[in-house]
Amino acid sequence: MDFQLGPEQRALRDGMRELLAGRFGRERLRAAVEAPALDRALWRELAEAGFFALRLPEADGGVGLGLPEAVLLMEETGRALLPGPLVACQLLAGAVDGVATGERIVALAETAVGPEPGAGSGLPPGAEAGPDPGAAGGGPLWEHPADCDALITLGGAEGADPVDQGRAAGAYRSAATDVLCAPFASVDPLTPLARITGIVRKTPLPLDVPRLRREAALLTAAQQLGSAARMVETAVAYAREREQFGAPIGSFQAVKHLCAQMLVRAEIARSAVYAASVTEGVLDATAAKLLADEAAVRNARDCLQVHGGMGFTWESDVHLHLKRAWLRAARWGGVAAAEEALAAGLIA
């Protein structure tokens, strides 16, 4: 059985890489750091290229491709550090009008909203309270709140089985203006965040929530994979050109080992992510997310080490990959949750 990418898949990946290189190169990346509002023109251009409608049937105006192809495109966005709720918009392209065409931007948030508040709650009549922001962990976070037209919340009961993730959950749509939130400092300058404190109105959406969670985790893992691979390229390129004691630092054994370990992590994560896109199994997706998170975070740290003092400066892009990797690693189940799910799966 051949598990290599086919010619069409390679062309799809290369086309996305070329598009992002031309429209979101380093100059645009640094500009986005200073002004993180999403580029609506680029968003529509991605839609015209079929990015958001990739998995919709051709009869519905989509491209008609599958999860493996979605993983390839998400990997490229991670490599380029493209900001925005890309995973949410691709998953919801067929459920929310205007998302497939890039006219609307939506985000996903995991929350279990409570009962309607009583008098004196401080919320508008009919509003629903989110998790107590003062409690451990606080309320859920909302990415790019100022850029989103709507928020899709995924709610569920406590004490769910981490293996099947069938948490009696529901999906609900709220207009951005119907979501109450508070500012929240983001570790990633390219990803503004807000803490959700309540929802005024919401409309149920007939979505397969366990599948949404699983695929969101896998597509996020693909972005982590792209970042991890980019860090390998960046470290190797710098090690070839930076000289000490009259020789490139890449000729030193310690640096060689560091770069080799980065490559191994990225390729192990690649195998897991690609395999999970084919099997679509919940445990496979969980393992892929765990390995990709480790590869993205540790590769960014090691790339910073290869750069030495230069790596700690604001002018270097390495810190941007590290901060994005930290942020993504906290999405769709952190390390502890993933390890527990895998352990439960092995026992079962």
Secondary structure, DSSP 8 states (H G I E B T S, - for coil): ---S--HHHHHHHHHHHHHHHHHS-HHHHHHHHHS----HHHHHHHHHTTSTTTTS-GGGTS----HHHHHHHHHHHHHHT--S-HHHHHHTTTTSTTTTTTS--EEEEE----S---TTSSS-TT-EE-S-TTSTT-S-EEESTTT-SEEEEEE--SS--TTT---S-EEEEEEGGGEEEEEE--SSTTS-EEEEEEES--EEE---HHHHHHHHHHHHHHHHHHHHHHHHHHHHHHHHH-EETTEEGGGSHHHHHHHHHHHHHHHHHHHHHHHHHHH--HHHHHHHHHHHHHHHHHHHHHHHHHHGGGGGSTTSSHHHHHHHHHHHHTSSS-HHHHHHHHHHHHH-
